[in-house]
Amino acid sequence: MHLNSKQNTWREFQSELQLEARRKKRFSSLKKIFIPVLIIFALVYFFNLNCPGLINKHVLRHVMENIENFHFSSNEDDFAGKADSSNKAHNNKITKTKLRNILADNKALINAKNSRFVLNDGSETFEINTSLNEELQRFIISKLDMLKTLDRGKPQRIAMVVMKPETGRILAMAGFDLSNPEFNTCTQGQYPAASVFKIITASAAIENCGYNPGTPIYFNGGKYTLYKRQLKERKNRYTIKVSFAHAFAESINPVFGRIGSKYLGGKTLQKYASAFGFNKNIESDFPFKTGSIKITDRPYQWAEVGCGFNETTRISPIFALVISGTLLNSGVEPVPCIVDKVKNLHGETLYTREQKAGPRIIDAHTAETVMKMMEKTITMGTAKKSFRGFKRDRILSKLTLGGKTGSIYNKSHSVKYDWFTGFARAKKSKEQIALTVLVGHRKYIGTRAARYGRMITKKYFTLYFDSEKKL
């Protein structure tokens, strides 16, 4: 649960009083112990001098070395603090698994406005220091609060997440679900992946079929349909020729459907989906669902999977972020983390974030190639309208931008899921972020996910460039 600053101050004051009482009691008890120990040592030393063979010299030397190395302090607090840390150093450390359980049982991560908060797991109180960028987080929350006031265009659910791909640190995570205010749409939900899965299909085609952005592709019919006749190898006067990069940027279903069914097949699709993390858990410090996928022995189903034209391939927004982050990480999976440090109310550090990367998923060249095609999504593809004029923008013009969109209705057609997952890199520095936005539109389509992606990117790099000027 969240506590305000006054509550934190009162809790810390009460904690200090309790700690002071324990220190005095402990010091009094230790004095009672050490006086008899010193008397015994004096007697042992006396007998050793007068009866050299009575006491084992190795035992005596060991005792003397430990006595000499023991730090006696005239400061009562210092003495009590050292004894406490010595006795409890191992007992008080918490594992990543325990931390995950603590965060799973609390709602503290849902739209947190502060990077530091206090929570209680029922037996102990912790101070959690997170990686959240408070200015970016509050900016996103302000957008969400504004959305909730709309009558028309208000989404059923929305999720926005931002990450540093090289470390996995989560910089922002916020969203809402109108039907369940306590539901974390960023971590708990699994939504149809739609065309986001084309990132994985494209990676597999590059590594297994030798595709590159300029590879010529042919298709018949509509771009966003997937009929069985569109999967046939045929060329006529109605056939359209595009490059592989163009097909990716425009998210052309028949192209990726044919790649999935004819050139990759079920086993290869399963292999790459598993490598990216589908049907697996990622050992993060906070709980989130990854993705689920089922691949049958039917070629048409492989086509559906390959282009994302199905409802059974599902991902969470955090997992979509991992997919984009893997590309930015040159093919190595980032492990998302949100906790930098955990302390108890005595100020003892119980947990510190460890730098850890996941396995290599794809070749670095493959990752770079897919990112080049994601840039086309922004300049001439499905996100072009949302990013229109970015080359003239004071902030966005300094960045290399890329992304992948996706859209699909739920079974009842009551919600249309709208994805944007992508990246932004500063052209003159190594600063970069991965981001994902999911919007579940209701009857009226409001602001698109890619447009929110643009807003978040501009806000983050405005803060970044402003901070650079101050240095």
Sequence and secondary structure as in RCSB ss.txt:
>XXXX:A:sequence
MHLNSKQNTWREFQSELQLEARRKKRFSSLKKIFIPVLIIFALVYFFNLNCPGLINKHVLRHVMENIENFHFSSN
EDDFAGKADSSNKAHNNKITKTKLRNILADNKALINAKNSRFVLNDGSETFEINTSLNEELQRFIISKLDMLKTL
DRGKPQRIAMVVMKPETGRILAMAGFDLSNPEFNTCTQGQYPAASVFKIITASAAIENCGYNPGTPIYFNGGKYT
LYKRQLKERKNRYTIKVSFAHAFAESINPVFGRIGSKYLGGKTLQKYASAFGFNKNIESDFPFKTGSIKITDRPY
QWAEVGCGFNETTRISPIFALVISGTLLNSGVEPVPCIVDKVKNLHGETLYTREQKAGPRIIDAHTAETVMKMME
KTITMGTAKKSFRGFKRDRILSKLTLGGKTGSIYNKSHSVKYDWFTGFARAKKSKEQIALTVLVGHRKYIGTRAA
RYGRMITKKYFTLYFDSEKKL
>XXXX:A:secstr
    HHHHHHHHHHHHHHHHHHHHHHHHHHHHHHHHHHHHHHHHHHHHHHSTTTS HHHHHHHHHHHHHS   S 
HHHHHHHHHHHHHTTTS   HHHHHHHHHT  TTTT SSSEEEEE SS EEEEEE   HHHHHHHHHHHHHHHT 
SSS  SEEEEEEE TTT BEEEEEEEETT TT  TTTT  EE GGGGHHHHHHHHHHHH   TT EEEE S SS 
  GGGGS    TT EEEEHHHHHHTT HHHHHHIIIIIIHHHHHHHHHHHHTBTS    SS    EE    S HH
HHHHHHHT SSSSEE HHHHHHHHHHHHTTTEEE  B EEEEEETTS EEEE    EEEE S HHHHHHHHHHHH
HHHHHSTTTTTTTTGGGSTTGGGEEEEEEEEEEE TTSS EEEEEEEEEEETTSS EEEEEEEEEE SS  S HH
HHHHHHHHHHHHHHHHHHHH 
